[in-house]
Amino acid sequence: MDINQLWPELAWIEDPGLRKKTTRTWELALERSVLSPQDLQRIPFTLKAGPDLKVSFMAHKRTVVHIARDAALKMIEFFGDELPIDLDVVIAGAILADVGKLLEYKLDENGVSFQGAYGKYLRHPFSGVSLAEECGVPAEVCHIIAAHAGEGDMIKRTTEAYIVHHADFMTFLPFKSRLQL
């Protein structure tokens, strides 16, 4: 499967260099992962999902990208120059936020995802930044990958990182009562 089929939202990144680096990061992650693009369409979006939660990894991820982009566009519309926002950075950061999960996840003999040994040592924000840096993704996008999850609570987030962080959590927290914590 072509990465553009998995991620049609890549076309929203206007900077061709950033689009290419974002695409390459996903290609590299898939090369190093036991997961296939088809697995991403069926496995739960979180390892904490109970058996009744059917939201797939890609459904969650694509929702985050759409919400982050739409929120950024509204903020640009209403705040203008008072709050500069780089839309390409928001979109690339949202697309790449969970790319490290491809190294964190493993599949058992029944195709059920679980956290592998690598993931127990390095959560996906760390592995995601490593993959992205290897592909030349700029620091402002790597910052979003690093800061999108709880690890980001320890640092000062950029505006773009706040947008992606909140898009991610607003599509995660409503499911909290259905998770196995």
FENRA-V520192 format. One record per backbone hydrogen bond with DSSP energy under -1.0 kcal/mol. CO is the residue of the C=O (numbers start at 0). NH is the residue of the N-H. E is the energy in kcal/mol with one decimal. If there is no record, write none. Layout:
<<CO,NH,E> <CO,NH,E>>
This chain:
<<1,4,-1.4> <1,5,-1.6> <2,6,-3.1> <6,9,-1.8> <7,10,-1.6> <8,11,-1.8> <9,12,-1.7> <14,18,-2.6> <15,19,-2.3> <16,20,-2.2> <17,21,-2.5> <18,22,-2.4> <19,23,-2.6> <20,24,-1.8> <21,25,-1.6> <22,26,-2.2> <23,27,-2.8> <24,28,-2.4> <25,29,-2.3> <26,30,-2.1> <27,31,-1.7> <35,39,-1.8> <38,41,-1.4> <38,42,-3.1> <39,57,-2.1> <42,56,-2.2> <45,48,-1.4> <47,179,-3.8> <49,52,-1.6> <54,44,-1.9> <55,59,-2.3> <56,60,-2.7> <57,61,-2.8> <58,62,-1.7> <59,63,-2.3> <60,64,-2.0> <61,65,-2.3> <62,66,-2.8> <63,67,-2.7> <64,68,-2.5> <65,69,-2.6> <66,70,-2.8> <67,71,-2.5> <68,72,-2.6> <69,73,-2.1> <70,74,-2.4> <71,75,-2.6> <72,76,-2.4> <73,77,-2.6> <74,78,-2.8> <75,79,-1.6> <78,81,-2.1> <79,82,-1.2> <85,89,-2.0> <86,90,-2.6> <87,91,-2.8> <88,92,-2.6> <89,93,-2.4> <90,94,-2.4> <91,95,-2.1> <92,96,-1.2> <95,98,-1.7> <97,100,-1.8> <98,101,-1.5> <99,102,-1.7> <99,103,-1.3> <100,104,-2.5> <103,115,-2.8> <105,113,-2.2> <107,110,-2.3> <111,107,-2.4> <113,105,-2.7> <115,119,-1.3> <116,120,-1.0> <117,121,-2.7> <122,125,-1.3> <122,126,-1.7> <123,127,-2.6> <124,128,-1.6> <125,129,-2.1> <126,130,-2.4> <127,131,-2.6> <128,132,-3.0> <129,133,-1.9> <130,134,-1.0> <131,136,-2.5> <132,135,-1.6> <137,140,-1.2> <137,141,-2.2> <138,142,-2.6> <140,144,-1.8> <141,145,-2.7> <142,146,-2.4> <143,147,-1.3> <148,151,-1.9> <149,152,-2.0> <150,153,-1.4> <151,154,-1.4> <157,161,-2.3> <158,162,-2.1> <159,163,-2.0> <160,164,-2.8> <161,165,-2.6> <162,166,-2.1> <163,167,-2.6> <164,168,-2.5> <165,169,-2.4> <168,172,-2.9> <171,174,-1.8> <172,175,-1.9> <174,177,-2.5> <175,178,-1.6> <177,49,-1.3> <178,180,-1.0>>
